Protein backbone atom coordinates (compact mmCIF):
# COMPACT_ATOMS: atom_id res chain seq x y z
CA UNK A 1 0.00 0.00 0.00
CA UNK A 2 2.48 2.60 -1.23
CA UNK A 3 -0.03 5.38 -2.04
CA UNK A 4 -0.08 8.36 0.34
CA UNK A 5 -3.44 9.65 -0.86
CA UNK A 6 -6.06 9.67 1.89
CA UNK A 7 -9.12 11.28 0.24
CA UNK A 8 -11.00 9.67 -2.66
CA UNK A 9 -14.12 10.34 -4.67
CA UNK A 10 -14.95 6.63 -4.52
CA UNK A 11 -13.63 3.47 -2.87
CA UNK A 12 -14.77 0.14 -4.29
CA UNK A 13 -14.26 -2.88 -2.05
CA UNK A 14 -14.03 -6.09 -4.05
CA UNK A 15 -12.14 -6.61 -7.30
CA UNK A 16 -14.43 -9.08 -8.95
CA UNK A 17 -16.26 -8.34 -12.18
CA UNK A 18 -18.83 -6.13 -10.46
CA UNK A 19 -16.26 -4.09 -8.56
CA UNK A 20 -14.12 -3.57 -11.65
CA UNK A 21 -17.10 -2.70 -13.88
CA UNK A 22 -18.43 -0.22 -11.32
CA UNK A 23 -15.01 1.44 -11.00
CA UNK A 24 -14.81 1.86 -14.78
CA UNK A 25 -18.40 3.17 -14.86
CA UNK A 26 -17.66 5.77 -12.15
CA UNK A 27 -14.65 7.05 -14.06
CA UNK A 28 -16.09 6.83 -17.56
CA UNK A 29 -19.75 7.72 -17.07
CA UNK A 30 -19.88 9.71 -13.83
CA UNK A 31 -16.64 11.66 -14.13
CA UNK A 32 -15.15 10.74 -10.76
CA UNK A 33 -11.37 11.23 -10.75
CA UNK A 34 -9.88 9.76 -7.59
CA UNK A 35 -11.02 6.13 -7.39
CA UNK A 36 -9.55 3.32 -5.30
CA UNK A 37 -10.34 -0.37 -5.91
CA UNK A 38 -9.41 -2.71 -3.04
CA UNK A 39 -9.14 -6.49 -3.54
CA UNK A 40 -8.14 -9.09 -0.91
CA UNK A 41 -6.71 -11.55 -3.46
CA UNK A 42 -3.45 -11.17 -5.44
CA UNK A 43 -5.36 -10.68 -8.71
CA UNK A 44 -8.66 -9.28 -9.95
CA UNK A 45 -11.58 -11.56 -10.90
CA UNK A 46 -9.99 -14.55 -9.20
CA UNK A 47 -12.70 -15.68 -6.76
CA UNK A 48 -16.46 -15.91 -7.37
CA UNK A 49 -16.11 -14.20 -10.77
CA UNK A 50 -13.92 -17.13 -11.83
CA UNK A 51 -15.32 -20.10 -9.89
CA UNK A 52 -18.74 -20.48 -11.48
CA UNK A 53 -20.44 -22.00 -14.53
CA UNK A 54 -19.24 -19.13 -16.75
CA UNK A 55 -22.74 -18.98 -18.23
CA UNK A 56 -24.13 -15.88 -19.95
CA UNK A 57 -27.79 -16.46 -19.20
CA UNK A 58 -30.56 -15.88 -21.71
CA UNK A 59 -33.48 -16.57 -19.38
CA UNK A 60 -34.03 -20.31 -19.93
CA UNK A 61 -32.72 -21.18 -16.49
CA UNK A 62 -35.52 -19.39 -14.60
CA UNK A 63 -39.01 -20.60 -15.59
CA UNK A 64 -40.16 -19.99 -12.00
CA UNK A 65 -38.98 -16.38 -11.95
CA UNK A 66 -40.25 -14.40 -14.93
CA UNK A 67 -38.51 -11.16 -13.90
CA UNK A 68 -35.08 -12.82 -13.62
CA UNK A 69 -35.61 -14.64 -16.91
CA UNK A 70 -36.77 -11.57 -18.79
CA UNK A 71 -33.92 -9.41 -17.49
CA UNK A 72 -31.41 -12.06 -18.62
CA UNK A 73 -33.07 -12.15 -22.02
CA UNK A 74 -32.69 -8.37 -22.34
CA UNK A 75 -29.16 -8.25 -20.95
CA UNK A 76 -27.53 -11.06 -22.96
CA UNK A 77 -27.20 -9.14 -26.26
CA UNK A 78 -25.85 -6.15 -24.33
CA UNK A 79 -23.19 -8.31 -22.71
CA UNK A 80 -22.21 -9.82 -26.06
CA UNK A 81 -21.97 -6.30 -27.52
CA UNK A 82 -19.86 -4.90 -24.67
CA UNK A 83 -17.52 -7.88 -24.07
CA UNK A 84 -17.36 -9.76 -27.39
CA UNK A 85 -13.75 -10.81 -26.78
CA UNK A 86 -14.82 -12.74 -23.67
CA UNK A 87 -17.92 -14.50 -25.02
CA UNK A 88 -17.78 -18.04 -26.40
CA UNK A 89 -20.62 -18.68 -28.88
CA UNK A 90 -19.25 -21.54 -30.98
CA UNK A 91 -20.97 -24.41 -29.22
CA UNK A 92 -24.41 -26.04 -29.31
CA UNK A 93 -26.56 -25.38 -26.24
CA UNK A 94 -29.32 -27.80 -25.27
CA UNK A 95 -32.00 -27.66 -22.59
CA UNK A 96 -33.75 -30.93 -21.76
CA UNK A 97 -36.83 -31.52 -19.62
CA UNK A 98 -36.82 -34.50 -17.25
CA UNK A 99 -39.82 -36.83 -17.34
CA UNK A 100 -39.96 -37.23 -13.57
CA UNK A 101 -39.80 -34.70 -10.73
CA UNK A 102 -39.47 -31.71 -13.03
CA UNK A 103 -41.19 -28.53 -11.90
CA UNK A 104 -41.86 -27.57 -15.51
CA UNK A 105 -43.19 -29.65 -18.40
CA UNK A 106 -42.05 -29.48 -22.00
CA UNK A 107 -45.13 -27.55 -23.03
CA UNK A 108 -44.77 -25.12 -20.13
CA UNK A 109 -41.12 -24.56 -20.95
CA UNK A 110 -41.88 -23.76 -24.58
CA UNK A 111 -44.62 -21.33 -23.60
CA UNK A 112 -42.32 -19.68 -21.05
CA UNK A 113 -39.59 -19.18 -23.69
CA UNK A 114 -42.10 -17.64 -26.06
CA UNK A 115 -43.26 -15.24 -23.32
CA UNK A 116 -39.77 -13.93 -22.64
CA UNK A 117 -38.84 -13.89 -26.34
CA UNK A 118 -36.06 -16.47 -26.10
CA UNK A 119 -35.18 -18.54 -29.17
CA UNK A 120 -36.11 -22.21 -28.86
CA UNK A 121 -36.53 -25.05 -31.34
CA UNK A 122 -36.79 -28.83 -31.09
CA UNK A 123 -33.44 -30.60 -31.19
CA UNK A 124 -32.80 -32.91 -34.13
CA UNK A 125 -32.51 -36.70 -33.85
CA UNK A 126 -28.72 -36.74 -33.50
CA UNK A 127 -28.79 -34.40 -30.50
CA UNK A 128 -31.83 -36.10 -28.97
CA UNK A 129 -30.00 -39.41 -29.11
CA UNK A 130 -27.50 -38.10 -26.58
CA UNK A 131 -30.22 -38.42 -23.94
CA UNK A 132 -31.92 -41.43 -22.33
CA UNK A 133 -35.51 -41.26 -23.65
CA UNK A 134 -37.00 -43.03 -20.63
CA UNK A 135 -35.81 -40.15 -18.40
CA UNK A 136 -36.05 -37.16 -20.76
CA UNK A 137 -39.36 -35.80 -22.03
CA UNK A 138 -38.01 -33.34 -24.60
CA UNK A 139 -34.82 -31.67 -25.83
CA UNK A 140 -34.50 -28.14 -27.21
CA UNK A 141 -31.87 -26.19 -29.08
CA UNK A 142 -31.43 -22.77 -27.49
CA UNK A 143 -29.23 -19.68 -27.62
CA UNK A 144 -26.97 -19.35 -24.59
CA UNK A 145 -23.27 -18.57 -24.26
CA UNK A 146 -20.25 -18.90 -21.97
CA UNK A 147 -17.72 -16.29 -20.89
CA UNK A 148 -13.97 -16.46 -20.43
CA UNK A 149 -12.99 -14.90 -17.10
CA UNK A 150 -9.38 -14.52 -18.23
CA UNK A 151 -10.49 -12.19 -21.02
CA UNK A 152 -12.71 -10.23 -18.64
CA UNK A 153 -9.78 -9.85 -16.24
CA UNK A 154 -7.61 -8.56 -19.10
CA UNK A 155 -10.33 -6.04 -19.93
CA UNK A 156 -10.57 -4.95 -16.29
CA UNK A 157 -6.83 -4.39 -15.90
CA UNK A 158 -6.63 -2.43 -19.14
CA UNK A 159 -9.66 -0.21 -18.48
CA UNK A 160 -8.78 0.48 -14.86
CA UNK A 161 -5.28 1.57 -15.85
CA UNK A 162 -6.58 3.68 -18.74
CA UNK A 163 -9.00 5.52 -16.43
CA UNK A 164 -6.45 6.06 -13.70
CA UNK A 165 -8.13 3.86 -11.10
CA UNK A 166 -5.77 2.97 -8.24
CA UNK A 167 -5.85 -0.80 -7.62
CA UNK A 168 -4.73 -2.20 -4.30
CA UNK A 169 -4.59 -6.03 -4.21
CA UNK A 170 -3.81 -8.35 -1.30
CA UNK A 171 -5.51 -5.83 0.95
CA UNK A 172 -8.39 -6.47 3.34
CA UNK A 173 -10.89 -3.82 4.42
CA UNK A 174 -11.82 -4.30 8.08
CA UNK A 175 -14.11 -1.38 8.90
CA UNK A 176 -16.26 1.36 7.37
CA UNK A 177 -17.13 4.28 9.64
CA UNK A 178 -18.62 7.76 9.63
CA UNK A 179 -16.05 10.50 9.20
CA UNK A 180 -16.04 14.15 8.16
CA UNK A 181 -19.39 15.46 6.87
CA UNK A 182 -20.16 13.66 3.62
CA UNK A 183 -17.30 11.19 3.95
CA UNK A 184 -16.77 7.61 5.14
CA UNK A 185 -13.54 6.30 6.65
CA UNK A 186 -12.35 2.97 5.27
CA UNK A 187 -9.82 0.98 7.32
CA UNK A 188 -7.67 -1.60 5.58
CA UNK A 189 -4.48 -3.61 5.96
CA UNK A 190 -2.23 -5.57 3.64
CA UNK A 191 -0.91 -9.13 4.05
CA UNK A 192 2.03 -7.86 6.09
CA UNK A 193 -0.32 -6.13 8.53
CA UNK A 194 0.45 -2.59 7.36
CA UNK A 195 -2.61 -0.46 8.03
CA UNK A 196 -4.11 2.43 6.13
CA UNK A 197 -7.20 4.60 6.58
CA UNK A 198 -8.71 6.53 3.67
CA UNK A 199 -11.77 8.72 3.43
CA UNK A 200 -14.22 8.72 0.55
CA UNK A 201 -17.39 10.46 -0.58
CA UNK A 202 -18.68 7.17 -2.00
CA UNK A 203 -18.06 3.59 -0.88
CA UNK A 204 -19.23 0.55 -2.84
CA UNK A 205 -19.23 -2.78 -1.03
CA UNK A 206 -18.96 -5.34 -3.84
CA UNK A 207 -17.44 -8.17 -1.81
CA UNK A 208 -20.11 -10.79 -2.67
CA UNK A 209 -19.83 -13.34 0.15
CA UNK A 210 -18.07 -10.78 2.36
CA UNK A 211 -20.83 -8.17 2.29
CA UNK A 212 -21.37 -8.26 6.07
CA UNK A 213 -17.79 -8.73 7.25
CA UNK A 214 -16.99 -5.16 8.28
CA UNK A 215 -16.64 -3.44 11.62
CA UNK A 216 -16.94 0.24 12.42
CA UNK A 217 -20.35 1.78 11.77
CA UNK A 218 -21.26 -0.59 8.97
CA UNK A 219 -24.83 -1.75 9.72
CA UNK A 220 -24.93 -4.89 7.61
CA UNK A 221 -27.41 -5.58 4.83
CA UNK A 222 -31.13 -5.46 5.52
CA UNK A 223 -31.64 -8.35 3.11
CA UNK A 224 -31.04 -11.78 4.62
CA UNK A 225 -28.34 -13.79 2.88
CA UNK A 226 -27.49 -17.48 2.70
CA UNK A 227 -23.94 -18.74 2.19
CA UNK A 228 -23.09 -22.03 0.50
CA UNK A 229 -19.81 -23.84 -0.04
CA UNK A 230 -20.13 -25.18 -3.57
CA UNK A 231 -18.11 -27.43 -5.84
CA UNK A 232 -17.88 -26.67 -9.53
CA UNK A 233 -16.29 -29.77 -11.09
CA UNK A 234 -14.09 -29.26 -14.15
CA UNK A 235 -14.11 -32.19 -16.54
CA UNK A 236 -12.61 -33.12 -19.87
CA UNK A 237 -15.72 -33.88 -21.90
CA UNK A 238 -15.80 -36.95 -24.17
CA UNK A 239 -15.51 -36.32 -27.91
CA UNK A 240 -19.26 -36.44 -28.50
CA UNK A 241 -19.87 -33.61 -26.02
CA UNK A 242 -16.85 -31.36 -26.64
CA UNK A 243 -18.79 -28.67 -28.47
CA UNK A 244 -22.05 -29.02 -26.56
CA UNK A 245 -23.51 -27.47 -23.42
CA UNK A 246 -26.35 -29.26 -21.62
CA UNK A 247 -28.83 -28.30 -18.92
CA UNK A 248 -31.46 -30.74 -17.66
CA UNK A 249 -34.25 -29.22 -15.62
CA UNK A 250 -36.22 -28.43 -13.55
CA UNK A 251 -35.95 -30.58 -10.46
CA UNK A 252 -33.21 -33.15 -11.19
CA UNK A 253 -31.27 -30.06 -12.23
CA UNK A 254 -27.74 -30.34 -13.65
CA UNK A 255 -25.57 -28.59 -16.20
CA UNK A 256 -22.48 -29.34 -18.23
CA UNK A 257 -21.18 -26.11 -19.73
CA UNK A 258 -18.01 -25.09 -21.62
CA UNK A 259 -15.52 -23.35 -19.31
CA UNK A 260 -13.45 -21.25 -21.71
CA UNK A 261 -10.83 -20.15 -19.16
CA UNK A 262 -9.52 -23.72 -18.93
CA UNK A 263 -10.73 -25.31 -22.16
CA UNK A 264 -12.81 -27.75 -20.10
CA UNK A 265 -16.47 -28.18 -19.08
CA UNK A 266 -18.03 -27.42 -15.74
CA UNK A 267 -20.28 -30.07 -14.22
CA UNK A 268 -22.78 -28.97 -11.59
CA UNK A 269 -25.65 -30.78 -9.91
CA UNK A 270 -28.45 -29.41 -7.77
CA UNK A 271 -27.89 -32.14 -5.17
CA UNK A 272 -24.11 -32.49 -5.10
CA UNK A 273 -22.73 -29.05 -5.98
CA UNK A 274 -23.82 -27.46 -2.65
CA UNK A 275 -21.71 -28.97 0.15
CA UNK A 276 -22.55 -26.83 3.17
CA UNK A 277 -24.78 -23.84 3.91
CA UNK A 278 -25.49 -21.37 6.71
CA UNK A 279 -27.25 -18.07 7.35
CA UNK A 280 -24.91 -15.17 6.73
CA UNK A 281 -24.02 -12.95 9.67
CA UNK A 282 -21.25 -10.63 10.74
CA UNK A 283 -18.39 -12.30 12.57
CA UNK A 284 -18.75 -15.63 10.74
CA UNK A 285 -16.24 -15.30 7.94
CA UNK A 286 -17.19 -17.19 4.77
CA UNK A 287 -13.54 -17.04 3.71
CA UNK A 288 -12.40 -18.78 6.90
CA UNK A 289 -15.11 -21.42 6.65
CA UNK A 290 -14.12 -22.20 3.08
CA UNK A 291 -10.43 -22.36 3.98
CA UNK A 292 -11.14 -24.81 6.81
CA UNK A 293 -13.55 -26.99 4.85
CA UNK A 294 -12.49 -30.51 3.85
CA UNK A 295 -12.80 -30.21 0.08
CA UNK A 296 -13.60 -33.81 -0.74
CA UNK A 297 -15.01 -33.92 -4.26
CA UNK A 298 -18.46 -35.31 -5.02
CA UNK A 299 -17.78 -35.49 -8.74
CA UNK A 300 -18.15 -39.29 -8.81
CA UNK A 301 -21.73 -38.95 -7.60
CA UNK A 302 -22.36 -36.13 -10.09
CA UNK A 303 -21.11 -38.20 -13.02
CA UNK A 304 -22.98 -41.32 -11.88
CA UNK A 305 -26.32 -39.50 -11.71
CA UNK A 306 -25.86 -37.30 -14.79
CA UNK A 307 -24.84 -40.29 -16.95
CA UNK A 308 -28.27 -41.84 -16.33
CA UNK A 309 -29.70 -38.95 -18.39
CA UNK A 310 -26.75 -38.44 -20.76
CA UNK A 311 -24.86 -41.77 -21.01
CA UNK A 312 -21.78 -40.25 -22.68
CA UNK A 313 -21.03 -38.26 -19.52
CA UNK A 314 -19.80 -41.50 -17.96
CA UNK A 315 -16.69 -41.05 -20.13
CA UNK A 316 -15.94 -37.56 -18.78
CA UNK A 317 -12.61 -37.25 -16.97
CA UNK A 318 -12.42 -35.20 -13.77
CA UNK A 319 -9.56 -32.68 -13.95
CA UNK A 320 -10.17 -30.29 -11.07
CA UNK A 321 -12.84 -28.85 -8.78
CA UNK A 322 -13.41 -25.20 -7.96
CA UNK A 323 -14.64 -24.78 -4.39
CA UNK A 324 -16.13 -21.38 -3.67
CA UNK A 325 -18.71 -19.53 -1.60
CA UNK A 326 -22.03 -18.88 -3.31
CA UNK A 327 -24.19 -16.14 -1.81
CA UNK A 328 -27.93 -16.03 -2.43
CA UNK A 329 -30.84 -13.94 -1.22
CA UNK A 330 -32.93 -15.90 1.27
CA UNK A 331 -36.18 -14.48 -0.09
CA UNK A 332 -35.59 -16.04 -3.53
CA UNK A 333 -34.85 -19.62 -2.53
CA UNK A 334 -38.38 -20.69 -3.46
CA UNK A 335 -38.57 -19.30 -6.99
CA UNK A 336 -34.84 -19.54 -7.82
CA UNK A 337 -34.89 -15.87 -8.82
CA UNK A 338 -31.65 -13.90 -9.01
CA UNK A 339 -32.44 -10.21 -8.49
CA UNK A 340 -29.67 -7.85 -7.50
CA UNK A 341 -29.11 -6.63 -3.97
CA UNK A 342 -28.72 -2.87 -4.07
CA UNK A 343 -28.80 -1.17 -0.67
CA UNK A 344 -27.87 2.38 0.26
CA UNK A 345 -26.95 2.59 3.93
CA UNK A 346 -28.56 5.59 5.59
CA UNK A 347 -26.19 5.22 8.55
CA UNK A 348 -23.18 5.78 6.27
CA UNK A 349 -23.54 8.58 3.71
CA UNK A 350 -22.59 7.48 0.21
CA UNK A 351 -22.15 3.83 1.19
CA UNK A 352 -23.75 1.08 -0.92
CA UNK A 353 -23.81 -2.71 -0.75
CA UNK A 354 -24.22 -4.44 -4.10
CA UNK A 355 -24.58 -8.10 -5.05
CA UNK A 356 -25.59 -9.85 -8.25
CA UNK A 357 -26.21 -13.55 -8.74
CA UNK A 358 -25.38 -13.57 -12.47
CA UNK A 359 -22.82 -11.77 -14.57
CA UNK A 360 -25.46 -10.07 -16.74
CA UNK A 361 -26.99 -8.49 -13.62
CA UNK A 362 -24.30 -5.82 -13.97
CA UNK A 363 -26.66 -3.85 -16.21
CA UNK A 364 -29.34 -3.83 -13.51
CA UNK A 365 -26.76 -2.44 -11.08
CA UNK A 366 -25.55 0.27 -13.46
CA UNK A 367 -29.13 1.32 -14.18
CA UNK A 368 -29.70 1.75 -10.46
CA UNK A 369 -26.51 3.78 -10.16
CA UNK A 370 -27.66 6.02 -13.01
CA UNK A 371 -30.45 7.16 -10.68
CA UNK A 372 -28.11 7.96 -7.78
CA UNK A 373 -26.53 11.34 -7.06
CA UNK A 374 -22.82 10.67 -6.71
CA UNK A 375 -20.76 13.64 -5.61
CA UNK A 376 -16.94 13.75 -5.51
CA UNK A 377 -15.02 14.54 -2.35
CA UNK A 378 -14.83 18.25 -1.54
CA UNK A 379 -12.19 19.91 -3.72
CA UNK A 380 -10.53 21.54 -0.72
CA UNK A 381 -9.88 18.14 0.85
CA UNK A 382 -8.84 16.44 -2.39
CA UNK A 383 -6.15 19.04 -3.11
CA UNK A 384 -4.62 18.79 0.34
CA UNK A 385 -4.30 15.03 0.63
CA UNK A 386 -1.84 14.08 -2.12
N, C-alpha and C positions, 0 to 999 in steps of 0.2 A: 504494500500500500504506500507507494512513493509519493502520491499526489499530496500537495499541501493545501489544496482548495478545501474550504469548509462550508461554502454556501452554494447550493444548486437550485436550478429551476425545477428539476425533477430527479428523483431517485427511484429506480426500478429494482425491486428485489426479486431475483429469479431470472436466470439466463437461459430459460427454455425458449421454445418458439414464440410463445405469447409475450414474454418479457422483451425479447429482441424486436419483435414486430411492433410492440407498443413504443419502444424507445425510438425506432425509426419513424414511426408515425408522429411522435411528439416533435421530433426535429424537422421532419419534412412537411407535415401538414399544419402543425400548430406553432411553428416558429420558435420553440424553446431552444436556448443556446447551450446552457450548462446542464448536461444530463449525465448521470452516473448510473451504470448498470452493474449490479452486484450479483455474483454467482458463487455458490459454495463449492462447486466442482472445478477441476482444472480446465475444463473446456465448456463452451456453450452447447446447448442442445444435446447433452450427454446422458440425461436421466429419463424422465417420463416422455420427453419428446422423441427419444430414440427407442425406448423399450415398449413398443406397442405394435399393433397389427400393421401400421403404416398404411392404413386405408383412407382414401379420400372418399367420404361417404356421398351417396347420391339419393339417400332417403330410404332405400329398400330395407334397411336394417331395422326400421322403426314402425312397423304396422300398427303398434299400439300407442304411438305418440305422433299424431298427425303434425303438430307444430314442429317437432324435431325433424321429422321426415321432410316436410316442406322446406324448412330452412336449409337443410342439406342439399336439397334439389336446386335451390336458388344459388347456393354458395359454391357448388362444385365448379361451374363454368368460370366463376370469378377466380377461384384458386388456380385453375388450369391456365387462365390468362396471366395471372400475376407471378406464378412460379412454374413456368413451363419446363424449365431445366431440371426441376425436381420431380416431375410427374411421370410415372411409367404407365403408358396406355397400351403397349403392345402385348397384351395377353387377353385371353377369353375369360370373361367373368360369368359364373353360373350361380343362380340361387335355386335351391331345391326345397320342396315342401315335404316334410315327413308325413307318413300315413298315420302314425300313432303319436298321441301326446302333443301334437302341434297346436298352438294357440291361434293359428290362422290356417284356413284351408286354401287350396289352390285358387278357387274362384274368388275368395276374399282378397287374396294377395294380388291377383290381377286387377281387381276393381280398385284396390288401394293404390297401386302404381298408376293407374289411369287418373285417379283423383289428384295425385301430386304432380302429374305430368312427367313421370319417369319412363324412359324407354324400356319396353319388355316385349319379348317374343318367345314362342316355344322353342326349346332347344331341339336340334336335329337328332336323328337316330344315333349317330356316332357318339355325340356327347351324352345322350340319355343312357347309352349302354355303359357309361362309367359307373352308374348307380345301380344299387340292388332294387329291382322293381317291387319286391315284396315289402320294402320299408319306405320307399319314396313314391309319393303320389304324383308329383309333376316336377319338371325341370325347366328353367327359363334362362334365356340369354339376356343379360342386362348390361348396363353401361356404368362401370365403377372402376376406379383407378387406385394405384398405390403411389406413395411418395418416398423419395430417397432422402433420409435425414441428413446424410453427408452433404448433399447439394444444398439443402436448406441452411445448414451450418455455414457453408461457404458463403452463401448469400448474406447471412447475418453478419459475419465478420467483415465482409466487404462494405456493406451498407453502414454499419456502425462506425467503421473507420472513416468512410467518406463524409458522414455527417458529424464527425467530431465527438461522438459519444465516448465517454471514458468508461472502459470496461475493467472491472476488478474481480478476477477469478480467485478461487480458493479462499474465499472470504465469507464469513458467516455473520449475518445480522442477528443481534440478540435482543434488541429493544427498539421500540418506536415510542417517542414521548412528545408531549406538548413543549413548545419552546417559545421563541419570540413571537409576537403577534403575526399570525399568518404563516408560521413555519412549524415544521416538525423536526425533532432531533432524531437521528438514526445512528444507533450504536452498532459497531461492527468490530470484528477481529479476524486476523488472518490465521493460517495454520500454525504459525510460530507464536501466536498469542499476542501479537502487536495490535493494540486497540486504536480505534479512530472514531470520532463523532463528527458527523456532518449535519447540516441543517438544510431543509428543502421546503419549497413552497408546495410541492406535489410529491406524494409517495405512492407508488403502485406496488402492492403486494401480489406478486405473480408466482408464488412459490409452490403452487399446486398442493402437494400433500403437506407442506409446511405452513399452510395459511395461518394456523393458530399457534405457532411456536415462537411467539415474541413476548418479551416482558415490557416494562415501562407502562405507558398508558394505553397500550393497544387493547381494545375491548374484546377481540375475538369476533368471529362472524356470527351474525344472527341466524343464518341458515345452518341447520344441523348437517354434519358431514359423516360419512362412513369411510373408513380406510380398509383396504384389502391388500394383502400380499399376494401377488399374482405371478404365474409362470407363463411366459410366452415362449413355447418351444420353437426352435429353429431347426428345420429339417431339410435334407436334400431330397427333393421330390423325385419320384420315379419318372422315367422318360415320358410316359403317357400323360403326366400331369405338370410337366415343366412350365408350360406356357398357359396354365389354367389357374384361376382362382375359384374357390368353391365356398359357399355358405349354405348350410342346411339349417332350416328353421321350422317352427318357432316354438321351441320347447326342448327337444333334444338338439340344442343349438351348438354348432361348431363351425369353424372357418379354417380354411387353408388358403393363405394369401401370399402372393409374391412379396418378398422383403428385399427391396432393391439395394439397401445399404450393404448387404452381405451376399447378394446373389443366391439367396435361399428362399424358403417359404416359412412363414409362421404357421404354427398349428395351435389353435386355442379351442377350448371346450368349456361349455357352461358349467359343467360339474367339476372338472379337474384343474382348470386354470386358476380359480380362486383357491388359495391355500389357507388363509387365515383372515379374519376380519374383526374389527372393533369400532366402537363409536369414537370419533375424533374428539380430542379435548386437549387443552393446553397442558404442558408438562409431561405428556406421553409422546415422546418423539417417534414419529414414523420411521425416521432414518435409523434410529437406534434399534427399533424392533426388527427392521429389515436386516440390519447388519448382524443381529444375534440369531436370526432365524436359520434353522437347519434346512438348507435348500436342496432337499431330496426331490429329484424330478419325478413327475407323474406322467411323463411322456409315454411310457409303455401302456398305461391305462387309456390315454388319449388315443393312441394308434389302434389299440385293440377295439375300442368302441367305434371310432370313426370308420375303420375298415369294414365294419358290418354294413355301412351305408355306401361306402366307396371302396370296393375291394382292393384297388391298386395302392391305396394308402398303406397297406401292410408292408409294401416294399420301400416305404420312406425310411431314410436313415437319419437318426437324431445326431445333430452336430453340436448344438449348444442350447442353453435355456437362459432367457432374460428374466430375472426376478426383479420385480419393481413394485412400488406402492401405486395402487389405483385409488383415486379419490372420487366418490360419487355423492350426489345430493340425496339425503335420506328420503325426501319427499317424492323422489322419482323412481324409487325401487320397484313400485308396482307396475308402472307403465313403460319402464325402460327408457324414459325420455332423457335427453341430454341438453337441457337448457344451460345457459351460462349462469354463473354466480357473479353478480356485479353489485358490490356494496360500497357505499360511501359512508365513512365512519364519522358521525357527527362529533364524537369526542375528540377527534384528531383532524383539524382542518386540512383539507387537501389530500386526505389519505383514503385510498381505495383498496379493496380486496377483490381480486378477479380470478375466476377459474372457468375453464372450458373443458368439456368432456371429449371434444373432437377437434381436429385441427382446423376444420372449416368454420368452427365457431368464432374464429378470430374476427370475422366480418361483423358478427353480432356485437362483439366487444367494441370494435372501432366505431360502429354506429352509435353505441351508447356514449362513447367518449366525445363524439361530434356534438352531443347535446350538453356537454359539461363546459363550464367556464373555467379555464385553466390559466392562471396568471403566473408569470415568472416571479422569481424572488425580487424583492425591492432592489432597484439599481444601486442605491447607496451601499447596501450590504454586499452585493455582488462585486462591486469595484474594489472593496476593501479587504477581500478575503483571498486574493490570489497570492 
